[in-house]
Structure formats: structure tokens, C-alpha cells
Amino acid sequence: METQAHCEECCNQSFKLANLNVDLNEISNLRFYQGPECTIIAVYEKNQKVYMLISYDCGKTFGEHIQIMEIDGNIKKLEILADQSQFVIALVETKGRDRGETGIDRKRAVSGYFPSKDKSIQFTYKKCETYETKPDEEIIDMSCGFRPMKDESGKIDKSGKIESVDYVFVRLPLGKVLILCFGHGCIIKE
């Protein structure tokens, strides 16, 4: 008999990879993220497209495969982050560097909301701002986080809402690193 997961964590639980309903030999860059309560986000690449799946029961069942973006290179880094209501999936793809060419790095992301228990907020996601390097620059790292939402003037919004954000670290000429911040609160409104 399976033990019932407490919906605050999935620790010491297991699920079958077959629950993903995808041929593991046809995909790459499979990543999992333990989200809020019993939520697990799975992300993978197949045929130059990135898909996400969501489980709300610690992986026992996964919803539909949602294509969230197409890629035009090789995934260099993929990050997933979620809180009680929001998530962000960001990736860095590079084109040409693996063949010894002067490549271009590009950061792309999607952000969205999980459905609320009372169904007042539905599952939704949107593509976020894309950043592309110049030929003499390289994205050396990226991370995701949450911060207080900012208003249109760039000041912290007094409503107390938070937004997902991805931080991009770009190597510039002359040994400098540029830190870019892409907030997603303005993309999707509750």
C-alpha cells in the first residue's frame, strides 16, 4: 500500500518515470522542480522544442505536455522556480559556440500562475522578454528568483505583490560581468 503524501512535501515519495507519458529516448534536458505543496514541474526538450508538465500529486499523475518555446541552438542552462502561486522557467541557449564559431547566447523565459485551490486563478503562462548577447559577449550564468513587484517608474509597488525574475550574468569585453534583471510581474496580471 502506498503511503499518502502530505501536501507540504513529497520527501520519501516515489513515482514512475512512465507517468511522464514520454519516450525517454526521444527527449533531452529533462529537469524536475519540486514546487509548492505537492506540485512537481517537469521540463524537457524534444525536437528543438521545450515542454513542461505539471503534477499536483507528487508525480503520481502529470497533466498535458505544454510546449512553452522553440529553441534555435543548444540549451546551455535551464532553471525552474516556483512559489505558492507563480512559476518561472528560464533557459540560456547558445548557437554556434559548439562548432567553434563566434556564437550568440540568448536568454528566454516563460512565467505564469498555478491554479488556486478555489479556482479564482487559472493556470496560465506567457513568454517573457528575450535577451541576446552581442558576438563578443557570453552569458556565463543565470538564476531565477522572486522580488517585490516594481511599478512602471521602477519603484517597489506598495501592494506587496511579488514577481518572478531571472538574473543574467553576461561576460563583457575587458573582464567585466554585467548583471541583468528581468522581472515578469508586468507580463501577467492577476
Rosetta blueprint (number, residue, H / E / L):
1 M L
2 E L
3 T L
4 Q L
5 A L
6 H L
7 C L
8 E L
9 E L
10 C L
11 C L
12 N L
13 Q L
14 S L
15 F L
16 K L
17 L H
18 A H
19 N H
20 L H
21 N L
22 V L
23 D L
24 L H
25 N H
26 E H
27 I L
28 S E
29 N E
30 L E
31 R E
32 F E
33 Y E
34 Q E
35 G L
36 P L
37 E L
38 C L
39 T L
40 I E
41 I E
42 A E
43 V E
44 Y E
45 E E
46 K E
47 N L
48 Q L
49 K E
50 V E
51 Y E
52 M E
53 L E
54 I E
55 S E
56 Y L
57 D L
58 C L
59 G L
60 K L
61 T L
62 F L
63 G L
64 E L
65 H L
66 I E
67 Q E
68 I E
69 M E
70 E E
71 I L
72 D L
73 G L
74 N E
75 I E
76 K E
77 K E
78 L E
79 E E
80 I E
81 L E
82 A E
83 D L
84 Q L
85 S L
86 Q E
87 F E
88 V E
89 I E
90 A E
91 L E
92 V E
93 E E
94 T E
95 K E
96 G L
97 R H
98 D H
99 R H
100 G L
101 E L
102 T L
103 G L
104 I E
105 D E
106 R E
107 K E
108 R E
109 A E
110 V E
111 S E
112 G E
113 Y E
114 F L
115 P L
116 S L
117 K L
118 D L
119 K L
120 S L
121 I L
122 Q L
123 F L
124 T E
125 Y E
126 K E
127 K E
128 C L
129 E L
130 T L
131 Y E
132 E E
133 T L
134 K L
135 P L
136 D L
137 E L
138 E E
139 I E
140 I E
141 D E
142 M E
143 S E
144 C E
145 G E
146 F E
147 R E
148 P E
149 M L
150 K E
151 D L
152 E L
153 S L
154 G L
155 K L
156 I E
157 D L
158 K L
159 S L
160 G L
161 K L
162 I E
163 E E
164 S E
165 V E
166 D E
167 Y E
168 V E
169 F E
170 V E
171 R E
172 L E
173 P H
174 L H
175 G H
176 K E
177 V E
178 L E
179 I E
180 L E
181 C E
182 F E
183 G E
184 H L
185 G L
186 C L
187 I L
188 I L
189 K L
190 E L
